[in-house]
Amino acid sequence: MSSIWIFVIIIILLPVFMLVMNKVKCSGKAMAVILKDGLPIDMRLCKVVRGFIVYNGCGYYMYDELHRDVRYPAGYPSFMQETVKAYLIDEHDGVPLDWRVIGEAPGARAKRARELGACFDSEMFATYLKKSTEQGSITKGRFNWRRALPFALIALAILGVLGYFMFF
């Protein structure tokens, strides 16, 4: 097999295959953001059966006014992502929680929901990222080459080996 066919398979057919598989994976499913007692938030793509989200054998109601549209899976380019409905669910309650007003309620569940809202806020995330790089960096705010250089060298070595086998 010549190298041009390997190139076509990797560059063209692999993304098309991933796009189709993502559409198949997301059909008939909804994202459930589950608040558990004393545990971190669990985000799962769950089956939808007759208007109920099924998670661990339990069914949770789906209300159109209580969902938020999200793109799944995170980290893929936007043209490869699928839009799915996301519901904020308490593990012990069959009715989804409202994304807009959950942070105003008292209690541990509201605290976790406020933390979740902060995770989805882009300005809060940018501020957190800036402060963490200022505190954790040896060079105080500049790019740390000591940490990045080994990873860059490993990536270059992998690309070199792949390039060698593709063309020779």
N, C-alpha and C positions, 0 to 999 in steps of 0.2 A: 504494500500500500504506500503510495507516495505521500510526501509530507503535505501536499495541498489538500488531500482528502482528510488527513488528520486535523488540519487547520479548519476545514469546513465543519467537521463533526464537532470540534470543541467550541468554536466561535459561534456557529449558527444553530446547530441542532441541539446542543446542550441547553441554551437558554429557552428554546421553544419547548423542549421536553419539560424543563422546570416550570414554565408558565402553565402548561397543560396539567401537570401534576398538582400545582398549587390550586388551580380551579377545581379539580376533582376533590382535593382534600378539604376545601372550604365549602363545597356545596352541601346544603342541608345542615350546617353547623353554625354556632354562635360562640362568641368569646365570653367566657365567664370569668369575672374577676372576683375571687372568693375571699371573703374576710373570715379568717379562722381565729379561734381564741388562742392567744399567746404565740401564734406562728406568723411568719411573714405572709404577705398576700400571694395567693396562688392564681396564676393566669393560665387558663386552659381553653382549648378549642373543644367544645362539647357538642354532642348530637342534639338535634332538635326533633322531638317526637311529639306530634299532635299539640303543638303550642307550648311545650314544656322543654326546658333545658335539662338534660339528664347528666348528673355528675355524681359519681360513686353510688349509683343505684337510686339516687333521690331525684325527684322532679321539682324544678323551680319554674314558677310562672314567667311568662314573657309578656311585658306590656310595651307597646310601641312608644309611649311617651317617656319611658324610663331607660331607654337605650342610648348609647353613644356610638356613632360609626367610627370604626378604627380600621387601619390597614394591617393585614396579616400576610406574611410573617414580617416582623420588624427586622430592619437591616437590609432587606432586598431593595432593589431600585423600584421606584414608584410604579413603573409600567408592569412590573412582575408581581406586585402586591394585589391582593383581593380585598375589597371592602366588606367587612362583616360587622354585625351588630354586637356590641359589648354591653354586658349587664353587670352591675355591681351587686353582688349577692352576699348576704350573711349566711354562713353555713347552717345556722339553726333556724332560719326564717325562709319560708317558701316564696315570699314576695320580694322581687328585686328592690334595691334601695335607689333613691333619686340621686343622681350624680351632682345636681346643683345645690341641694340643701343639706346633704348628709354631714358636712363639716360644721354646721351650726348646732347640731344636737350634742348634748353632754354625753360623756362616757368614753370607754376605750374604743368602741367601734368608730365613733366620730374622730378620735385622734388618729386612728389608722387611715381613715378616709381623707383626712387633711394631709397626711403624709403622702398618700397616693396622688392627691391633687397637686402637691408640690412637685412630685416626680413628673407629672405631665406638663407643668408650667415651664416654658422654654427659658424665660428670664431667670427663674429660680435655678434652673439647671446650669445656665451660663455663669451665674454668680458663684454657685458651688464649685464649678470646674475651675474658675479663676482663682478662688481662694485655696483650693486644694493644690493647685500647681504652685502657688506662691509659698505655701507651707512645706510641701514635700520636695521641692526642687532645691538642689544644691546651688544653682545659679540664680535663684530668686526671680522667677518669672520668665526667664529665657529658656529656650529649648535645651534639654539635657542630653548632650551627645554621648555621655558615658553610658547611659541606659539604653539609648536607641541604637548605637553602633552594632552591638552583637546581633540584634534582631535584623538589622539591615544587611549584615554580612550573611546571615543564614538565608534570608530571602534571595539575595543575589546568587548564592551557591545553588539553591534549588532551581532558580530560573536558568542558571547556566547548565545544569544537568539536564533539565527538560529541553532546553534549546539544542543541546548536543544530540540527544536521542531523537528529536524531531527532524533534524536535518542531516543526520549521518547514519 
